[in-house]
Amino acid sequence: MIPLYGRRTQRCYFQRMVRIHSERHERIKERLQDRKERSIRPLNSHPMHRSAEEKVLYIVVYRLELVTIRELVRSVDPDAGLTVWRMDHWS
């Protein structure tokens, strides 16, 4: 299928996938669900440097929401790790 719009105007260009590493993942998930009507996927992670299993949260947001998401996560857990990917890498 040929896209109708250029690459920069496609919806996926403005979306970001955010991965959140935190020991307080349940509280962060609650706060994100209260504020946003988005699906948040918790997945199990097996880090190489630790023997314990961790929960990692995945959420897809628009680029302009990144600052809000980052502030919300930092207010719950200042030591949380955030990784952000552009969604057009997979389109």
Secondary structure as a PSIPRED ss2 file (coil, helix, strand):
# PSIPRED VFORMAT (PSIPRED V4.0)

   1 M C   1.000  0.000  0.000
   2 I C   1.000  0.000  0.000
   3 P C   1.000  0.000  0.000
   4 L C   1.000  0.000  0.000
   5 Y C   1.000  0.000  0.000
   6 G C   1.000  0.000  0.000
   7 R H   0.000  1.000  0.000
   8 R H   0.000  1.000  0.000
   9 T H   0.000  1.000  0.000
  10 Q C   1.000  0.000  0.000
  11 R H   0.000  1.000  0.000
  12 C H   0.000  1.000  0.000
  13 Y H   0.000  1.000  0.000
  14 F H   0.000  1.000  0.000
  15 Q E   0.000  0.000  1.000
  16 R E   0.000  0.000  1.000
  17 M E   0.000  0.000  1.000
  18 V E   0.000  0.000  1.000
  19 R E   0.000  0.000  1.000
  20 I E   0.000  0.000  1.000
  21 H E   0.000  0.000  1.000
  22 S C   1.000  0.000  0.000
  23 E C   1.000  0.000  0.000
  24 R C   1.000  0.000  0.000
  25 H H   0.000  1.000  0.000
  26 E H   0.000  1.000  0.000
  27 R H   0.000  1.000  0.000
  28 I H   0.000  1.000  0.000
  29 K H   0.000  1.000  0.000
  30 E H   0.000  1.000  0.000
  31 R H   0.000  1.000  0.000
  32 L H   0.000  1.000  0.000
  33 Q H   0.000  1.000  0.000
  34 D H   0.000  1.000  0.000
  35 R H   0.000  1.000  0.000
  36 K C   1.000  0.000  0.000
  37 E C   1.000  0.000  0.000
  38 R C   1.000  0.000  0.000
  39 S C   1.000  0.000  0.000
  40 I C   1.000  0.000  0.000
  41 R E   0.000  0.000  1.000
  42 P E   0.000  0.000  1.000
  43 L E   0.000  0.000  1.000
  44 N E   0.000  0.000  1.000
  45 S E   0.000  0.000  1.000
  46 H C   1.000  0.000  0.000
  47 P C   1.000  0.000  0.000
  48 M C   1.000  0.000  0.000
  49 H C   1.000  0.000  0.000
  50 R C   1.000  0.000  0.000
  51 S C   1.000  0.000  0.000
  52 A C   1.000  0.000  0.000
  53 E C   1.000  0.000  0.000
  54 E E   0.000  0.000  1.000
  55 K E   0.000  0.000  1.000
  56 V E   0.000  0.000  1.000
  57 L E   0.000  0.000  1.000
  58 Y E   0.000  0.000  1.000
  59 I E   0.000  0.000  1.000
  60 V E   0.000  0.000  1.000
  61 V E   0.000  0.000  1.000
  62 Y E   0.000  0.000  1.000
  63 R H   0.000  1.000  0.000
  64 L H   0.000  1.000  0.000
  65 E H   0.000  1.000  0.000
  66 L H   0.000  1.000  0.000
  67 V H   0.000  1.000  0.000
  68 T H   0.000  1.000  0.000
  69 I H   0.000  1.000  0.000
  70 R H   0.000  1.000  0.000
  71 E H   0.000  1.000  0.000
  72 L H   0.000  1.000  0.000
  73 V H   0.000  1.000  0.000
  74 R H   0.000  1.000  0.000
  75 S H   0.000  1.000  0.000
  76 V H   0.000  1.000  0.000
  77 D C   1.000  0.000  0.000
  78 P C   1.000  0.000  0.000
  79 D C   1.000  0.000  0.000
  80 A C   1.000  0.000  0.000
  81 G E   0.000  0.000  1.000
  82 L E   0.000  0.000  1.000
  83 T E   0.000  0.000  1.000
  84 V E   0.000  0.000  1.000
  85 W E   0.000  0.000  1.000
  86 R E   0.000  0.000  1.000
  87 M H   0.000  1.000  0.000
  88 D H   0.000  1.000  0.000
  89 H H   0.000  1.000  0.000
  90 W C   1.000  0.000  0.000
  91 S C   1.000  0.000  0.000
